[in-house]
Amino acid sequence: MVLRYLMTLECHWCKRESVFLRLANFEWLKASAQGHAANITTKDLEQVWPKKTPRELAPEAPETAREVFAEGALAEAASAYRLAGIGYRATVEQIVKERGASGKNLRDRIASLQDLGASQEIVDAFHEARFVGNDAAHDALAYSAEEIADIAELIHEAVLVLYVQPAQRAKMATQRAARRSAAKQPSA
């Protein structure tokens, strides 16, 4: 028998409540001296309120990469994990293109990022996204929600290192230069 019911869960951290629809298989087990027992196995758990908001990349990331990532995030939020994997792979392709990487295919272009100053961790993360997207597109392999979320987080971290932190450093350098310049101006 399949059970469908709503559950309200409270976050231990923020104390906010969310409502989930749980689909579960229900099976009566043999009666014992303690009474009847049942086995309940969750098949699906969907957050119905508040609606999940799709992930977004930082505004410092290239616009096309942000747009493609947003489409992958919409697919992820709709539990379309194959499409999300393909979208996140396409995001990596846009970032690699924007960084000016060279090579005959995405694998080679990702590898060439290291010559452009990217860390081995970013190269490895981008290869993971490439594998997931290729598996989804060519083999119809579906990864779990957690695995797709991990790929999205790897891309977020790469964007932080490649775009956000350099923009923050440039802003701070500009502020320091302005402060230095202002301090050297003669007082009126």
CORBELPE-V700530 format. One record per backbone hydrogen bond with DSSP energy under -1.0 kcal/mol. NH is the residue of the N-H (numbers start at 1). CO is the residue of the C=O. If there is no record, write none. Layout:
NH:CO
NH:CO
//
This chain:
3:24
5:22
7:20
9:18
11:16
15:11
18:9
19:49
20:7
21:46
22:5
23:44
24:3
25:41
26:1
27:39
29:37
32:35
35:32
39:27
41:25
43:23
44:23
46:21
48:19
49:19
61:58
66:62
67:63
68:64
69:65
70:66
71:67
72:68
73:69
74:70
75:71
76:72
77:73
78:74
79:76
80:75
81:79
84:80
85:81
86:82
87:83
88:84
89:85
90:86
91:87
92:88
93:89
94:90
95:91
96:92
97:93
98:94
99:95
100:97
101:96
109:105
110:106
111:107
112:108
113:110
114:111
117:114
118:113
123:119
124:120
125:121
126:122
127:123
128:124
129:125
130:126
131:127
132:128
133:129
134:130
135:131
136:132
137:133
138:134
139:135
141:135
148:144
149:145
150:146
151:147
152:148
153:149
154:150
155:151
156:152
157:153
158:154
159:155
160:156
161:157
162:158
163:159
164:159
165:160
167:163
168:164
169:165
170:166
171:167
172:168
173:169
174:170
175:171
176:172
177:173
178:174
179:175
180:176
181:177
182:178
183:179
184:180
//
